[in-house]
Amino acid sequence: MKNQFKKIIAISSIALFCATSAFAANYLSVTTDNANVRTGPGKRYPVSMELFQGYPLKVLKKQGEWFKIRDYEKDTGWIHKSIVKDKDTVIVNAQKSLNMRSGPSKNNPVVADVERGVVLKKISTEGKWTKVRHSSGTVGWIYSPLLWP
């Protein structure tokens, strides 16, 4: 009985780890500038858009060495696995510029204004706030619902 219980715990732990790993892989970041997104899963398909380094993407499907992706504006396409990695960036998804603050609260001073579509490196989260680094080196906090993903 004890051994059976241990097996159930071990299997449950493995299943939870696999589910967590699969969930984490649902988002990727582009690793190079001028990354081609294509209309289908192969180089023979036309380029539908070009993305820049750090651009975050949601994975919809994997086919061979290609990912079908969607961006924060809901545009879709296919990108090769060699030019993406596990996500470590977010993109500003607010309708207008927003405030980056010195701490995780609207009561903290503003350290920068950030425009829609700007990609930021995600450092950590605290409650509903995300600590980010701008390409200029500025570090601050942004209210998480205004970021994608």
C-alpha positions as CSV (number, residue, x, y, z in Angstrom):
1,M,0.0,0.0,0.0
2,K,2.8,2.4,0.9
3,N,4.7,1.7,-2.3
4,Q,1.5,2.2,-4.4
5,F,1.0,5.6,-2.7
6,K,4.6,6.6,-3.4
7,K,4.1,5.6,-7.1
8,I,1.0,7.7,-7.3
9,I,2.8,10.7,-5.8
10,A,5.8,10.2,-8.2
11,I,3.5,10.0,-11.2
12,S,1.5,13.0,-10.1
13,S,4.7,15.0,-9.7
14,I,6.0,14.1,-13.1
15,A,2.6,14.9,-14.7
16,L,2.6,18.3,-12.9
17,F,6.2,19.0,-14.1
18,C,5.4,18.1,-17.7
19,A,2.2,20.2,-17.6
20,T,4.2,23.2,-16.2
21,S,6.9,22.8,-18.8
22,A,4.4,22.6,-21.6
23,F,2.6,25.7,-20.3
24,A,5.9,27.7,-20.1
25,A,6.7,26.8,-23.7
26,N,3.5,28.4,-24.9
27,Y,5.3,31.7,-25.3
28,L,8.6,32.4,-27.1
29,S,10.8,35.5,-27.9
30,V,12.5,36.2,-31.2
31,T,16.3,36.0,-30.9
32,T,17.3,38.1,-33.9
33,D,16.4,41.3,-35.8
34,N,14.6,41.0,-39.1
35,A,13.2,37.6,-38.2
36,N,10.9,36.3,-41.0
37,V,7.4,35.2,-40.2
38,R,5.9,33.2,-43.1
39,T,2.4,32.3,-44.3
40,G,3.2,28.6,-43.9
41,P,5.6,26.2,-42.2
42,G,8.6,26.3,-44.6
43,K,10.9,28.6,-46.4
44,R,9.0,28.2,-49.6
45,Y,6.1,30.2,-48.1
46,P,6.1,34.0,-48.6
47,V,7.2,36.3,-45.7
48,S,4.2,37.9,-44.1
49,M,6.0,40.1,-41.6
50,E,9.4,40.7,-40.1
51,L,10.0,40.9,-36.3
52,F,12.7,42.3,-34.2
53,Q,14.8,40.8,-31.4
54,G,12.9,40.1,-28.2
55,Y,9.5,40.3,-29.7
56,P,7.2,38.0,-27.7
57,L,5.0,35.4,-29.4
58,K,2.3,32.9,-28.4
59,V,2.7,29.4,-29.8
60,L,-0.5,28.0,-31.4
61,K,1.0,24.9,-32.9
62,K,4.2,23.1,-33.7
63,Q,4.9,21.4,-37.0
64,G,8.3,19.9,-37.5
65,E,10.8,22.7,-37.0
66,W,8.2,25.4,-37.3
67,F,5.9,27.2,-34.8
68,K,2.6,28.7,-35.8
69,I,2.5,31.9,-33.7
70,R,0.3,34.8,-32.8
71,D,1.5,38.3,-31.6
72,Y,-0.1,40.8,-29.3
73,E,-2.1,42.3,-32.2
74,K,-3.5,38.9,-33.0
75,D,-1.5,38.6,-36.3
76,T,-0.5,35.0,-37.1
77,G,2.2,33.2,-39.1
78,W,4.9,30.6,-38.9
79,I,8.5,31.0,-37.6
80,H,11.4,28.6,-37.5
81,K,12.6,27.2,-34.2
82,S,16.2,28.4,-34.7
83,I,15.2,32.1,-34.3
84,V,13.1,31.8,-31.1
85,K,13.7,30.9,-27.5
86,D,11.7,30.5,-24.3
87,K,10.0,33.8,-23.5
88,D,11.7,36.3,-21.3
89,T,10.1,39.5,-22.7
90,V,6.8,41.3,-22.6
91,I,5.4,44.0,-24.8
92,V,3.4,47.1,-23.8
93,N,-0.2,46.5,-24.8
94,A,-1.8,49.7,-23.6
95,Q,-3.7,52.1,-25.9
96,K,-1.4,54.9,-25.1
97,S,1.9,55.5,-23.3
98,L,2.1,54.3,-19.8
99,N,4.2,55.0,-16.7
100,M,7.1,52.8,-15.6
101,R,7.4,53.3,-11.8
102,S,10.2,52.9,-9.3
103,G,8.3,50.3,-7.3
104,P,5.2,48.0,-7.6
105,S,2.5,50.6,-6.8
106,K,0.9,53.6,-8.5
107,N,2.1,55.6,-5.5
108,N,5.8,55.2,-6.5
109,P,7.5,57.9,-8.7
110,V,7.5,57.5,-12.5
111,V,10.9,56.7,-13.9
112,A,9.9,56.6,-17.6
113,D,7.1,56.8,-20.0
114,V,6.8,53.7,-22.3
115,E,4.9,53.6,-25.6
116,R,2.6,50.9,-27.0
117,G,4.5,48.1,-28.8
118,V,7.8,48.6,-26.8
119,V,9.4,45.3,-25.9
120,L,10.8,45.0,-22.3
121,K,12.8,42.3,-20.6
122,K,10.9,40.7,-17.8
123,I,12.8,40.5,-14.5
124,S,10.2,39.5,-11.9
125,T,6.6,39.9,-10.7
126,E,5.1,41.0,-7.5
127,G,1.3,40.8,-7.2
128,K,-0.2,42.5,-10.3
129,W,3.1,44.3,-11.1
130,T,6.0,43.3,-13.4
131,K,9.5,44.5,-12.9
132,V,11.1,45.2,-16.4
133,R,14.2,46.5,-18.0
134,H,13.9,48.8,-21.0
135,S,16.6,48.6,-23.8
136,S,18.0,51.9,-22.5
137,G,18.8,50.1,-19.3
138,T,16.0,51.8,-17.2
139,V,14.5,49.4,-14.7
140,G,11.1,49.9,-13.3
141,W,7.6,48.4,-12.6
142,I,4.6,48.3,-14.8
143,Y,1.0,47.2,-14.0
144,S,0.9,43.7,-15.4
145,P,-2.5,43.8,-17.2
146,L,-1.0,46.5,-19.5
147,L,1.6,44.0,-20.7
148,W,1.4,41.1,-23.1
149,P,1.6,38.2,-22.4
